[in-house]
Amino acid sequence: MGLRKFSFLAFVWFALLVGSNAEEQYSKQERRPIKTFKTIYGETIDCIDMYKQPAFDHPLLKDHKLQYAYLELNSLGIPFGGARAFINHYIPKCEDQQSSGAQIWIAEKYKFTNIQVGWRDEDLSGCYNLECPGFVQVDKSIALGQVLPYPSVIGGAQFEIRFFVQQDNNTKDWWLLNEKNGVDAKIGYWPAKLLPAFAGGAGIQWFGGVTSVESGRLFPPMGSGQFPSQSYSRACYVRQIQYFDQSSQTWKAPELTTPQNIVVTSNACYGATVDNSFKDYGFNVLFGGPGGDRCV
């Protein structure tokens, strides 16, 4: 597993996608890079015209199984205008056709369409980040899919990223932001016309981890590979979970959560727990586990 596979992730998932190979080939020809450069990690990054970004392919993981461990929040009739939280990042060991990550999901009430942002370590085929439908990049210093240079250490220093996804109240576009040096930096956005189901806001949010594996293979570790009972210095977490209130145009902490809000699809392999010790700033959820062959 190379460091290059541990990266910043952002994409929109749709229940149905219809495409054309001819259009895809034409699109690739029209998106020839203006400039190409290599990062210190050996990644090749192409710079293209802002108005010619990829908007056709989409990740469809055939013959793969998923496992989740997350906190679910429902809007209860008051649509969410966004979500934000800190996520610490690890490098879980992933083999061929395995994927493991920590994310924020924002979905409309029927869950057919959702926005996902976070980090992922993977050895899978498919399309993410700037190769996915519709995301418009505006920031010149952060490239989606780039390596995260400082992974957390079990029992040692924890390194975090603060992700924001927020709907513009005027255009209804959905913006991806990242906190840099205490300032909220706009990375890019998903145009409103791409997300008609989100026009009035989102109905559901999830915060936690996900793993994926090809059928017949072992599930990889999630997060740090430790169960959430191992505390903040050893487990993966999402902290200071907040939502954006459309009516007041302010960020707020969820008022309450219950054990019923925790979803774990395989207790033998993974776990998740909520810490409300700092609930005035937003709930925290710790999650993760070793994976293995008992994930049913």
N, C-alpha and C positions, 0 to 999 in steps of 0.2 A: 504494500500500500504506500504510494508516494504522497508527499505533502501536497502536491498539486491537486489532489482529489478532495481535500478538506477546504470547503469554500463557502462564500457568501451566496445565499440562495434566495431567489424571488421569482414567483410565477403565478399565473392564474390557471386554475383547473376547471375544465368544462366537462359535463356529463356526455356531451355529444360534439364531435368535431367532423366536419366534412371538408375535404381539401382536394387539391388537384396537383398532380406531379408536374404537369406542364407549367402551371403558375409558379410552383416552387422553384423550378429550374430558372425561369425567367427572373424571379425575385432575387435569386442568388447572383445572377449576372449583374443586376442593377445595383447590388450592394457591395461592389468592389471597394476595398478599403482605400481611404485617402492617405493614411499613414499606418505603418505597422511597427511595433516595438516589442522588446522582450523585457519582462520584469526580472528582478534579482533571483526569482525562483525558477526561471527558465520558461515561464508562460509566454506565449505569443498573443498579444492583444491587438486587434484590428480597430482602427478608428474610421468610422464611416459617417457620411452625412447624417445629421440628426433626423432628417425627414425620410431617410431610406433605411431605417432600422428593420430587422427581421420581424415579420408579423404573420407567419404562416404555420410553421411546425408547432407541435405540441406533444408533451410527454404522455405516452400511453404505455403503461407497464404491463405487457401481456405476460401471462404465465408467472406472475409474481404474487406473493402473499405479503400482507401487511400486518403489523402489530402496532398498537398505540398505547400510550400512557399519558393522559392529559387532564386538565381542568376545563370544564365546559361552562360557559356563561351564556344565558339567554337574555334577550333584551326585554322580554315581558311586555311587549307592545310599544316600547319606546326605542326606536331604531338606534343602533350604534353608528356613530359617524367616524369611528376609527378605533385603533387599539395601539398600546405601546407598553413596552416592558424591557427590562434588562435580561439578557440571556448569557450565562457563562458558556464557554466553548471548550470542548475536549476533542481529542482525535481517537474515536473508537476504532478498534481494529476491524476493518472490513476486507473480506476476501472477494474472489470473483463472484459477480452477480449478487452482491450484498450492498445494502444502503442503510445508513443510520444518521439521524439528524434531530435537531431541536428547532421548533418552529412556533410561530403564531399563525393561526388560521382565522380568517374572517369569512363568514358565509351568509348567504341569504337564507331565509327560514326553511326552504325546502332542501338545502344543502347540495343543490345541483351545480352551483358555481361557487368557487371560493378563491380567495387570495391567500397565498402562503409565503411567508418570509422567515428567514432564519439561517442556520448553517447546516451543511450536510457533508458527510464523508461517504463516498460512494464508489462503486465499480460497476455502474449500470449504463446501459445505452439510453438514449432519450434526449429530450430537449428541455432546457431550463434557461432561466435568466434572459439574456438578450436574444437568444434564439427562439424564444417563445412568443406567442401571439400578442402583439399590441403594446408592449412596454416601451415608453419613450424616455430615453436616457437624457438627462440634462447636466448632471454633475461631471466634471472633467477629471476628478481625482479618485473616484471610486468606480471600479468596474465590477458589475455583478459577475459572480463566479470566480473572483480573484481569491488568492490564498489569504487566510487569516493568519498572521505571523506569530501570534502569541497564544498558544493553547494553554488551558489551565492544567495544573499539576495536582494529582490526587494527594490530599493532605498538605498541599503547599499553596502557592499563589493562584488566585482565581482571576481570570481575564474575562471581561464582559463586553458585549455590544448592546447598545440600546436601539431597538428598532421601533419605528413609528409607521403606521399606515393610517392615513387620514383623508377624508373626503373634503374636497374644496366645496364650500357652501354655495358658491356662485356657479362654477362650471360643472360641478358634480363629478369631476375627475377624482381618481383615487391616487394619492401621492405616497411614495415611499421615502421616508426620511431616516437619517442616522445622526446620532449625537456625536459631534466632533469638537473636542476642546470646549465643551460646554455650550456649543451652538448647534441648533437643529439644522442640519444640511439637507436640502432637497436633492435626492438622487435621481428621481424620475417619477413618471406617473403612468397609470393605466387610464386611457380615455374613457369618458362616461359612456360613449356609444358602444364600447366593448362590453360593458357591464350593465345592461338595462335593468336587470333584476336588483341592482344595488342603487338605483336612482334615489330611492327614499331612505337609504341607509342599510346597514346589515342587521341581521337578526340573531346571529350566533357567533361566538368567539371561542376558540380553543387555544390552550397554551400548554405545550409539553413536547413529548418526543414521539418519533415514528421510526420503525425499521421496515425494511423490505428485503425479500429474498426470493430467488427463483425456486420454484417447486422442487422439493427433494433435497434442498440444502439446509444447513443449520442457520438459525437466525443469529445475526451479529449482536454485539453489545449495544445497548442504548445509553446515550450520554457518556458518563465516565465509566460505565460498566458496573457501577455500584448501585445497590438498591437505595431508595431515598432515605432510609433510616440512618444512613451513614453521615448525615449532616452536611452543611454548606461547604465544608472544606473537602468533601469527598464525593458528593453527588452532584449531578447536573441540576440546574434550577432555572426558573423564570421568575423574576422578582419585580416588585412594584408594578403589578398588573393594573392597568388603568384603561378606561374607555373614554371616547370623546362624546360628550352629550351635545347632540345637534341643537336642541332647543336653547341651551345657555351658551353654546360655543366654548365650553370649558372641558378640561380633562378632569375626570372623577375616578375615585376608587370604588369598586363594586361594594354594595352595602352588606351583602351577606353571601355565604356559600355553605353548602352542606356536603356530607359524604356522597350524596347522590350526584353531585356535580363532577365527581372523579370518575373517569372512564379508563379502565385497564383491560385490554383484550386478552392478556395472558399473565395471570398472577404468578405462575411458575417461573416466568422469565423476567418480568418487569414489574415495576410498582410506581405509584404516584401518591403524594400526600400534600395537603395544604397547610401552610403555616400562616396564621392570621395575627401573629404577634405585632405586625407593623401595618395593620389593616387601614390605618388612616392614610397611609401612602399607597396602599394597594396590596392585595394578597400576593403571597409567594407560593409557588408550587415546586416541589422537589420530585424528581422522577429518574427512572433508569433501571438498569439491571444487566445481567450477564448474557442474556440470550441463551442459545443452545438448541437442543433437540426436543425439549418438552413444551414448546410454545404452541398451545392449541387453544 
